[in-house]
Amino acid sequence: MGASSANKLLLVHEANETELSDLFVSSLPSGVSVSHRLTVDHEQDSDETPLCDALSSEGPFAAVVDLSWGGWVAGRRAAAEGGVPYVHVEASNKPFVMVRERQ
């Protein structure tokens, strides 16, 4: 039996952050799984087609979990339009870098 939508996650990460996404997946509790991984390229982050395709072909998902630097605006919009919660997990030092750049 496959995972129900109540515990299936769609994971978004950047190509150079596979270690972070692997760590996230390995720390999930029993019964929760990442059933699809999507690599985002912030050079083309306005293209929500890959996320829309995954949501329609492999969903339903309990949530879209975004581990990318700064989040993905088009992905957040596509998830909302599909009725899927979007969670951006900030696992970098970006907030500290932004503060330092403003000083």
C-alpha positions in Angstrom: 0.0 0.0 0.0 1.4 3.5 -0.9 1.7 6.4 1.4 -1.5 8.4 1.9 -1.6 12.1 1.1 -1.6 12.8 4.8 2.0 11.8 5.0 3.4 12.4 1.5 5.7 15.4 1.1 7.0 17.1 -2.1 10.5 18.3 -1.3 12.0 21.3 -3.2 15.8 21.9 -3.0 18.6 23.5 -5.0 20.9 21.4 -7.1 23.9 22.1 -4.9 22.0 21.3 -1.6 21.4 17.6 -1.9 23.2 17.0 1.4 20.7 19.2 3.2 17.7 17.5 1.5 19.1 14.1 2.4 19.5 15.1 6.0 15.9 16.4 6.0 14.6 13.1 4.6 16.6 11.0 7.0 15.2 12.9 10.0 11.5 12.4 9.1 9.4 10.5 11.6 8.2 7.0 10.7 5.2 7.1 8.4 6.1 10.4 6.8 7.8 10.2 3.4 9.1 12.4 0.6 7.5 10.9 -2.4 8.9 13.5 -4.9 12.0 15.7 -5.0 12.1 18.7 -7.2 15.3 20.7 -7.9 14.8 24.4 -8.3 17.1 26.7 -10.4 16.8 30.2 -9.1 17.9 31.4 -12.5 14.6 30.2 -13.8 12.5 30.3 -10.7 9.5 31.9 -12.3 8.7 28.6 -14.1 6.3 26.8 -11.9 5.6 24.1 -14.5 7.7 21.4 -12.8 5.9 21.8 -9.6 2.5 21.9 -11.3 3.4 18.7 -13.1 4.4 17.0 -9.9 1.3 18.1 -8.0 -1.0 16.8 -10.8 0.8 13.6 -11.6 2.1 12.4 -8.2 -0.2 14.1 -5.7 -2.0 14.6 -3.5 0.6 15.8 -1.1 0.3 16.8 2.5 2.7 19.7 1.9 5.4 21.2 -0.3 8.5 21.6 1.8 11.0 24.1 0.3 14.6 23.9 1.5 15.9 26.4 -1.2 17.7 29.6 -0.4 15.2 32.3 0.1 12.1 30.3 -1.0 10.4 30.0 -4.3 7.7 32.5 -5.0 6.3 30.8 -8.1 6.3 27.5 -6.2 4.5 29.0 -3.3 1.9 30.4 -5.6 1.4 27.1 -7.5 1.1 25.2 -4.3 -1.6 27.6 -3.0 -3.5 27.4 -6.3 -3.4 23.6 -5.9 -4.6 23.8 -2.3 -1.4 22.3 -0.9 0.3 23.9 2.1 3.7 25.4 1.2 6.4 25.5 4.0 9.7 27.2 3.5 12.4 25.9 5.8 15.2 28.3 6.2 18.3 26.1 7.0 21.0 28.5 5.9 22.7 31.5 7.2 20.9 33.8 4.8 19.1 35.9 7.5 22.5 36.6 9.0 24.1 37.5 5.7 21.3 39.9 4.9 21.7 41.7 8.3 25.4 41.9 7.7 24.9 43.3 4.2 22.6 46.1 5.6 25.2 47.3 8.1 
